[in-house]
Amino acid sequence: MTVSANLNSIDVNGVTYVPQDSSQVLPVGNRAVVVIDRGWIFAGNVTTCEVTGELTISNAVHVFRWESIGFTGVLKDPTSNKVTLKECDYPVKVPSGSVIFTVPVTESWGK
């Protein structure tokens, strides 16, 4: 029997086991899906202006439409044929107070 371990998993005979709560690990980085007032949804690399509180979403995509998979389905699989993403040519500026919530996602989400 071969056993190896690190802080996040354990391998036994070539099978990797992870803790059940490992799905709760948040992605690292600053990419997020941003839900904005009036139904707008964008995803990209988010920075916040310390002076005005305005968000800038660079390398952005507009979550234009999805059907029959719900918001969590969009988060899980943005490449689904049930999701329409549109690339933004320029950074998106979001006024302070317009963000309803954000969801951190992986650096490759929506690309």
N, C-alpha and C positions, 0 to 999 in steps of 0.2 A: 504494500500500500504506500502510495506517495502522497504526502501532505505538505502544502506550503500555505503561508498566510501573510496577509498584510493588514493594514488598519481597516480596509473596506471590504475584504472578501477572504474566503478560504478556498483553496483548491484541494480536492480529494480525488485521486486517480483521474485527473484531467477534467473533472467537473467543477465549475466555479459556483460557490454558494455566497449569497450576499444577504445582509439583514433584510427582513421584511419591510422595514421602514425606509429602506434606501431610496425608494421612489420620491421621498420627501426632500432629497438633496436639491437645493436650488442651483440653477445654472450660474456659472461665473461670468463676469463681464457686464457690459452695460446695455445689451440688446434686450428689448422688451416689446410686448404688444401693449399699445396704449389706447385705451377707450376714452374717447373725447366726447364732450357735450354735443348733443344733437345727432348722435349716432355714428360719428366718424370713428374709424378704427385704422390705426397705422401700426407698423412695426419697424423697428430700426435701432440704431445706436443712440441712446438717450443721454443728453446732458442737460443740466439745469443751470440757468443763469442765477448766480448768487444774489445779484442786485434786484432783478425784476421777478424772478421766479418762473420766467418763461422757459418752456422746454424746447430744445432743438432735437429733432429726430433726423439723423443723417443715415445715409445708406438705407433709405426708407422704402417700404412697400405699403401700398394702400390695400387693406383687406376689403375689397370691393363687394364681394358677394360670397355666400355659401348657401348650400341647400341640404336639408335633411340630415345633417350630422351634428348640429348644435355648435355652440361656441367652444366647448371642450374638444369636440372633434376637429375643429380648425386648429386649436392649439397643438393637438397630438399629431396631425398630419396636414400641414399646409400645402403639400404637393398633391393632395387628393384631387381627382377630377371634379369633385363637388365644391371646390374652393377656387375663387378667382382672385388672384393677387395682381396688382398693377404696380410696376416699378415707378418710383418718383424720380424725376430728373434732378430735382433740387432738394435741399433739406426742408423739412416741414417745421415751421415755427408754431408752437401752441401757446396761446396766452395763459398767463397765470390764472389759476382757478377754473380752467376748462377741463382739466383731467378728472375723469370719474374714477378710474383705477388703472393700474399697470400690472402686467404679468411678465416676470422674467422668463426669457426663453434662451435657447442655445445660440451661439454666435452665427450659426448657419441657418437659423430659422427664416424661412421665406425667400432664401436666395436660390 
